[in-house]
Every structure is written in structure tokens, then in C-alpha cells.
Amino acid sequence: MVVIYDTTLRDGAQMPGVAFTRQQQHEIAHALDELGVDEIELGFPASGEAQCADISSIVDSGLNARTLALARPIRRDLDNAALCGVDGVIIVSAFSDIHLRDKLGTDFDTALRASAEAALYARERGLFVQVSFEDATRTPPDRVAGAARALAASGAQRIGLADTVGMAKPEQFSALVARVIGDAGIAVAVHCHDDFGLAVANTLAAVESGATAISTTINGLGERSGNAATEECVAALEILYKHPTSVRLDRLTEVCRLVAAHSGVPIPANKGVVGGNSFRHESGIHVAAMLRNTGCYEPYPPALVGGTREYVLGKTSGRAAIRHVAALYDIQLDDEQCLTLLRRLQELSETGEPLDELRIRSLLAEVTR
């Protein structure tokens, strides 16, 4: 079973322009819980009292999922997380040269020692502990593997590997995951960013190499180009890879629309799994085939992910599609009427006029007078 730990309320909330109210955070957290997500990362308590209050409020509302908070490898952060009542912490540590030098101003041994002490301290506080290696894919693999061994010995229960700036290639990331699992003998989680459009591909490659937990966000929200999308990863794992998850596929579209509404970030029409065009068909050749067997142009039934199939009319429509849509309004068209309607559709497409339901009804009435 692949563990899904969703970070919409932490990394997704760090997306520029996104600011969830406490009520919205509650609604998203409970929607994720009902969706079946295993773990929910609720935020970063060190960012201030308001964040701590939001996290505590969600924890107190009662969730079935394990609740997590982000923390730096310092006791103050871990104490704040414990006070919020979360079940576990994700201790973020960086061991790449650029982060050690230009972000932290320290060296590898010092950073590793601080992370090991933090892991031990968090365990003593009764918290589940994942230590996540920020910028892991730009860190020498030997260093990653050595740090993973040391942290496993210090109480870390899971190691997270983050492709922080989305620069990993699937084969590279796959090899890194396998190396850490083989060398450290510890569970591995991954957190992938989408700067090159490879977040989902890298996440799936990691699972194929033994990663047992993946960090994702609804609709791929997150900093810069965002994160691996929960809905895309889960659908691919379940349908393509036959890896079971605890997520209810039929609730995906509903939850994605909720997060889109609360975040103010619309779902692109051509987005995988939950985009508005995922099960919308216009092309005449396609629709004619779909009316015989929907599997011709759909990889799975829309209802599987909570979607619906739709046939729409446009400049590429054919007679089969036109007759089918007309029949939905209890209208039967002959060949001449179909051709007349097709010509009108092509004319309107040149004007850019939207072909909504009201306009389609008007066109049908026009050709059947």
C-alpha cells in the first residue's frame, strides 16, 4: 500500500496568491480525510501564532488521517509542533553544497548532527518522525545514503527525498531511492516539484523503486510550478501501476474542485484526471467511435474519478455527434439538417462565439423550423 501524505495545506498554501482561511483549511482537511488520504501535512508551526492556532484547531476537530507538521531541526520548532497536537513531524534538513553554503552557512557534519539530535528529541516527545532531505537530488548520492543511515540510527522512522527544484530525471531519482532503501534499510518518502513537468513521473518512478510514501498536493498547487498532483499520482498508481492506495478515486474530482474554489486557482481544462476536457468530446471521428465503444478514446470510465462524459458540438463535429446531441433534446435530424447545422457551427467558430447549451438549443431550433 502506497501512503499518500498530502501537503496542500502546507506547500500548496505557500503558492503565491493562495491564502486559505481557517474555515477553508478545515473544509480541505476534512475533504482530504474523507477522500482517504493517509497523512495530512497541516502547516509550519514556526511561522507564527496564527499558523499554530489553525493547526491546533484542525487537529482538535478530529481526523482519521495522521496529522503532520513541518519543522526545522531545532527544539523550538519541535516543541511548537508538539503543542499543536499533531501526530508527527517532517524535519526538513539540507545537505546539498548550495544549501549548506548559501542558505544555512554551515557544513555537512554540523547539519547532520543537528538533524540527528532533532530526530531523537522528536521521538522522545512521542512524535512520528520523518527527516526530509531538501534538495536531495542535487546532493551527492553517497552523502544522501550516509545521512540516511545515520538518521535511521538516531530515531528517524522515514526518510524523505525532495526534488526541491524539480531537476531530477526519473531514472536518476529512481536510482537514488533504491540506493537509500538498500543502504539505510529505512522507509522512503518522496516530494517532487514540477519545474520541468516531471513531478508525477518522478514520483511514480520512486514508487517503482520502493518508495512507500509520496508527498502530493491537490491540483498540483505549490511554489513555482507546483508539486506532484495528488489526483494524477493516485489515478496512475491505481489504474496503470496496480499499486493500491487508500484514496477513494470517485471523490477526486469533487475535492479538486473544492480546493480550486478555495485557492482561487482554476483547474486547467486540459488537466489530467479532473480537467474539464478529460471526458469531453467534440471531434466527429472520435465521437462516432465513442458511441460504439467509449474505450476507443477514454482510458477509464469517468465515474471512476467522479467525472462525467460530455459530447459537445463544434467545428470538428460530425453527423453522429450532431444527431446524438440533438437526441438529448428529443430532436431527430435528417442528413440535410445535420449538414446545415454543421455549416452554422463552422461559421460560428470563426467568430469565437461560445457554444453553450443555450446557443446549441437555438441552433437546433433554427435548423428544424
GIDA-V147197 format. One record per backbone hydrogen bond with DSSP energy under -0.5 kcal/mol. CO is the residue of the C=O (numbers start at 1). NH is the residue of the N-H. If there is no record, write none. Layout:
BEGIN
{{CO NH} {CO NH}}
END
This chain:
BEGIN
{{1 3} {3 5} {3 214} {4 6} {4 38} {4 39} {5 216} {6 41} {7 10} {7 11} {7 12} {8 13} {10 14} {11 14} {12 15} {15 18} {17 19} {21 25} {22 26} {23 27} {24 28} {25 29} {26 30} {27 31} {28 32} {29 33} {30 34} {31 35} {32 36} {32 37} {33 36} {35 248} {38 66} {39 6} {40 42} {40 68} {43 45} {43 70} {44 47} {45 48} {48 52} {49 53} {50 54} {51 55} {52 56} {53 57} {54 58} {55 59} {56 60} {57 61} {58 61} {58 62} {59 62} {66 40} {67 87} {67 88} {68 42} {69 90} {71 92} {72 74} {74 78} {75 79} {76 80} {77 81} {78 82} {79 83} {80 84} {81 85} {81 86} {82 85} {87 128} {88 69} {89 91} {89 130} {90 71} {90 92} {91 93} {91 132} {92 73} {93 134} {96 100} {97 101} {98 102} {99 103} {99 104} {100 105} {100 106} {107 111} {108 112} {109 113} {110 114} {111 115} {112 116} {113 117} {114 118} {115 119} {116 120} {117 121} {118 122} {119 123} {120 124} {121 125} {122 127} {123 126} {128 89} {128 130} {129 157} {129 158} {130 91} {130 132} {131 160} {132 93} {132 134} {133 136} {133 162} {134 95} {135 138} {136 139} {140 143} {140 144} {141 145} {142 146} {143 147} {144 148} {145 149} {146 150} {147 151} {148 152} {149 153} {150 154} {151 156} {152 155} {157 187} {158 131} {159 189} {160 133} {160 162} {161 191} {162 136} {162 137} {162 164} {163 166} {163 193} {169 173} {170 174} {171 175} {172 176} {173 177} {174 178} {175 179} {176 180} {177 181} {178 182} {179 183} {180 184} {180 185} {181 185} {187 159} {188 212} {188 213} {189 161} {190 215} {191 163} {192 228} {194 197} {198 202} {199 203} {200 204} {201 205} {202 206} {203 207} {204 208} {205 209} {206 211} {207 210} {212 3} {213 190} {214 5} {214 216} {215 192} {216 7} {217 220} {217 230} {218 221} {220 227} {221 227} {223 226} {226 194} {228 217} {229 233} {230 234} {231 235} {232 236} {233 237} {234 238} {235 239} {235 240} {236 240} {236 241} {237 243} {242 244} {244 2} {247 249} {248 251} {249 252} {251 255} {252 256} {253 257} {254 258} {255 259} {256 260} {257 261} {258 262} {259 263} {260 264} {260 265} {264 266} {266 268} {268 271} {269 277} {271 275} {272 274} {275 278} {277 280} {279 310} {281 312} {283 287} {284 288} {285 289} {286 290} {287 291} {289 292} {289 293} {293 296} {294 297} {294 298} {301 304} {302 305} {302 307} {303 306} {305 253} {310 281} {310 312} {314 317} {316 284} {318 322} {319 323} {320 324} {321 325} {322 326} {323 327} {324 328} {325 328} {325 329} {326 329} {326 331} {327 330} {334 338} {335 339} {336 340} {337 341} {338 342} {339 343} {340 344} {341 345} {342 346} {343 347} {344 348} {345 349} {346 350} {347 350} {347 351} {348 351} {348 352} {348 353} {354 356} {356 360} {357 361} {358 362} {359 363} {360 364} {361 365} {362 366} {363 367} {364 368} {366 369}}
END
